[in-house]
Structures are given as structure tokens and as C-alpha cells.
């Protein structure tokens, strides 16, 4: 290997965790050749395979963009991760489903991209927002003083409650655009 230029070396088509990178430490000062194992750079995974990676970054202090493209990207952080500028998933609008797992639920949050539906604890939502559980919770109490949705600042389809009633906005303006049902014990 000492008699070959880097450009003459055979290209590696798949990377294993035990493969080495050659690093030149302090190239502007006193260069020293060192090595680093792929597993130390990308984490100890069973296999590190990239079908394609395209990373671009804007290095200005106020903004930056990083794009990674490929068939499957797995991002693992030992203590969790914090995204301070937000995360956009599927910005190009492909019919590609998105799933978030919890420790015991494989489909804790599922986006059915083809049908524009969200499932909680289901990967087969049948309506726009489908919760596969026996209960849902609305934490805030609604203080409704009239049946006029516009006066109350409600939109058609909003649901609320207080200790006496369950409210549903069935219209956007006028009297009786919010209907209520009395709650009673059993």
C-alpha cells in the first residue's frame, strides 16, 4: 500500500464497523497519520451501509440546512436528542409513511402519507385522526356562554366540555352553531 497513491486504491463498496479510516492529524502544523474505526465514528451498529448521502450545510450563524438522502437513515443517540430549530419530515410530499415507536407500542404515532391520516397506536387509520384506545383526553375546560360559535371564537367541528355539558360546534356563525349535551351521573 505504501507504493500506491490514494487515487489508485480499490474503492470499498460496503463499510463494516471494524474498517479503518486514515486520518492526517494537524495537517497544517506537524502532520501525524492516525487511524479511526468506522464504528467509533458512526456508532456500533451491526452494519453501516449508505445507499446515498448528500449533505449540504449553510454555515451562517442564523440558519443552516442539512439534508440526508437514502433508502433508510437510522439516527441513534444514547441519551436522546434535542432539535432546537424544528424537524420537517417528508417535505417533498412523497407517499411515504412515518412511524414513531414508544417502548411498548410499535405504532405509537403513525402517519399514513398516501391517505393523509394519522393513527395513534394503529398503523391503519381509517379517518383523519384515528386513536386506537378506549379513551381520549381533552385537558382544558371550555367556558361557553352562548350558542354562537363566532361569538365564542369557535370553528365548526370543535369539541369542548365543562363540568355540566359536552359542547360541539356544528356551524361557524349564528345561534345554535354550538350545541351542548347535558352530562349526568349513572
C-alpha positions as CSV (number, residue, x, y, z in Angstrom):
1,X,0.0,0.0,0.0
2,X,2.9,2.4,0.6
3,X,3.7,2.4,-3.1
4,X,0.2,3.5,-4.3
5,X,-1.4,6.9,-4.5
6,X,-4.8,7.2,-2.7
7,X,-6.4,7.6,-6.1
8,X,-5.1,4.2,-7.2
9,X,-6.6,2.3,-4.3
10,X,-9.5,0.0,-4.9
11,X,-12.9,1.5,-3.9
12,X,-14.7,0.0,-0.9
13,X,-18.4,-0.8,-1.8
14,X,-19.6,-1.6,1.8
15,X,-18.4,-0.5,5.1
16,X,-18.0,-2.6,8.3
17,X,-17.6,-1.3,11.8
18,X,-14.1,-2.7,12.0
19,X,-12.9,-0.9,8.9
20,X,-10.4,1.9,9.4
21,X,-10.2,5.5,8.1
22,X,-6.7,7.0,7.7
23,X,-6.7,10.4,9.3
24,X,-4.0,13.1,9.0
25,X,-3.9,14.9,12.3
26,X,-2.7,18.6,12.3
27,X,-2.1,18.8,8.5
28,X,-1.1,22.4,8.7
29,X,1.4,22.0,11.5
30,X,3.1,18.7,12.3
31,X,1.2,16.1,10.3
32,X,0.8,12.7,12.0
33,X,-1.0,9.8,10.4
34,X,-3.6,8.2,12.7
35,X,-6.5,5.7,12.3
36,X,-10.1,5.7,13.4
37,X,-12.5,2.7,13.3
38,X,-15.8,3.3,11.4
39,X,-17.7,2.1,14.5
40,X,-16.2,4.9,16.6
41,X,-17.4,7.5,14.0
42,X,-20.9,6.2,13.2
43,X,-21.7,4.1,16.3
44,X,-21.5,0.4,17.0
45,X,-24.2,-0.9,14.7
46,X,-24.3,-4.3,13.1
47,X,-23.9,-2.8,9.7
48,X,-23.3,0.7,8.3
49,X,-24.5,0.9,4.8
50,X,-25.3,4.1,2.9
51,X,-27.1,3.8,-0.4
52,X,-26.6,7.6,-0.9
53,X,-25.8,10.5,1.3
54,X,-26.0,14.1,0.3
55,X,-25.2,16.6,3.0
56,X,-25.2,20.4,2.4
57,X,-24.9,23.0,5.0
58,X,-25.3,26.7,5.2
59,X,-22.7,27.8,7.8
60,X,-24.1,31.2,8.5
61,X,-24.8,31.8,12.2
62,X,-28.5,32.4,11.7
63,X,-29.5,29.5,9.6
64,X,-28.4,26.1,8.3
65,X,-29.7,23.2,6.3
66,X,-28.6,19.6,6.4
67,X,-30.1,17.1,4.0
68,X,-29.5,13.3,4.2
69,X,-31.0,11.2,1.4
70,X,-31.1,7.5,1.1
71,X,-33.4,4.5,1.4
72,X,-33.2,4.2,5.2
73,X,-31.5,6.5,7.7
74,X,-31.4,5.4,11.3
75,X,-30.5,8.1,13.8
76,X,-29.5,6.9,17.2
77,X,-28.3,8.9,20.2
78,X,-27.6,7.2,23.5
79,X,-29.2,9.9,25.7
80,X,-31.9,11.2,23.3
81,X,-31.7,14.2,21.0
82,X,-32.9,17.7,21.1
83,X,-33.9,19.6,17.9
84,X,-34.0,23.3,18.7
85,X,-35.0,24.5,15.2
86,X,-37.8,22.0,14.5
87,X,-37.9,19.0,12.3
88,X,-39.6,18.6,8.9
89,X,-40.4,15.1,7.8
90,X,-41.3,14.3,4.1
91,X,-41.1,17.9,2.9
92,X,-41.2,16.7,-0.7
93,X,-44.6,15.1,-0.1
94,X,-43.9,11.5,-1.1
95,X,-46.4,8.9,-0.2
96,X,-44.0,7.5,2.4
97,X,-45.4,6.6,5.8
98,X,-43.8,7.8,9.0
99,X,-43.9,5.9,12.3
100,X,-42.8,6.8,15.9
101,X,-42.4,3.9,18.4
102,X,-42.6,4.0,22.2
103,X,-41.0,1.4,24.4
104,X,-44.1,-0.9,24.2
105,X,-46.0,0.3,21.1
106,X,-44.6,-0.1,17.6
107,X,-47.2,2.4,16.1
108,X,-47.4,5.0,18.9
109,X,-47.8,7.7,16.2
110,X,-48.3,6.7,12.5
111,X,-48.7,9.0,9.5
112,X,-50.4,7.3,6.6
113,X,-49.0,9.6,3.8
114,X,-51.0,8.1,1.0
115,X,-54.4,8.6,2.6
116,X,-53.5,11.7,4.7
117,X,-54.3,10.2,8.0
118,X,-52.8,10.0,11.5
119,X,-53.0,6.9,13.7
120,X,-52.3,6.7,17.4
121,X,-51.5,3.1,18.4
122,X,-52.5,1.9,14.9
123,X,-50.8,1.7,11.5
124,X,-54.2,1.5,9.7
125,X,-56.1,4.8,10.5
126,X,-59.5,4.9,8.8
127,X,-60.2,8.6,9.4
128,X,-58.1,11.7,9.5
129,X,-57.2,11.2,13.2
130,X,-57.7,7.6,14.5
131,X,-57.0,6.7,18.1
132,X,-56.8,3.0,18.9
133,X,-57.6,3.2,22.6
134,X,-60.7,3.2,24.7
135,X,-60.4,6.8,25.8
136,X,-59.0,10.2,24.7
137,X,-58.5,13.2,27.0
138,X,-59.2,16.9,26.4
139,X,-57.4,18.6,29.3
140,X,-58.8,22.2,29.0
141,X,-62.2,23.2,30.3
142,X,-64.4,25.2,27.9
143,X,-66.2,28.2,29.2
144,X,-69.0,28.7,26.8
145,X,-71.5,31.4,27.5
146,X,-73.6,31.4,24.2
147,X,-74.5,29.0,21.4
148,X,-72.9,31.4,18.8
149,X,-69.7,29.9,17.6
150,X,-68.4,33.1,16.1
151,X,-69.0,35.0,19.4
152,X,-67.2,32.2,21.3
153,X,-64.3,32.1,18.9
154,X,-65.1,28.5,17.9
155,X,-64.9,26.9,14.4
156,X,-67.1,24.1,13.0
157,X,-66.1,20.8,14.4
158,X,-64.6,22.0,17.7
159,X,-65.4,20.0,20.8
160,X,-65.2,21.1,24.4
161,X,-66.6,20.4,27.8
162,X,-67.1,21.7,31.3
163,X,-68.5,20.0,34.5
164,X,-72.1,20.2,33.2
165,X,-72.0,19.9,29.3
166,X,-70.3,18.5,26.3
167,X,-70.2,21.1,23.5
168,X,-69.9,20.6,19.7
169,X,-69.7,23.4,17.2
170,X,-71.9,22.4,14.3
171,X,-71.7,25.7,12.4
172,X,-69.5,28.7,12.3
173,X,-72.0,31.6,12.9
174,X,-75.4,32.3,14.4
175,X,-77.5,31.0,17.2
176,X,-77.3,27.2,17.8
177,X,-74.0,26.9,16.0
178,X,-72.7,25.3,19.2
179,X,-74.8,22.5,20.6
180,X,-74.5,21.0,24.0
181,X,-75.4,17.8,25.7
182,X,-76.1,17.6,29.5
183,X,-73.7,15.4,31.5
184,X,-75.3,13.3,34.2
185,X,-74.2,10.6,36.6
186,X,-75.1,7.0,36.3
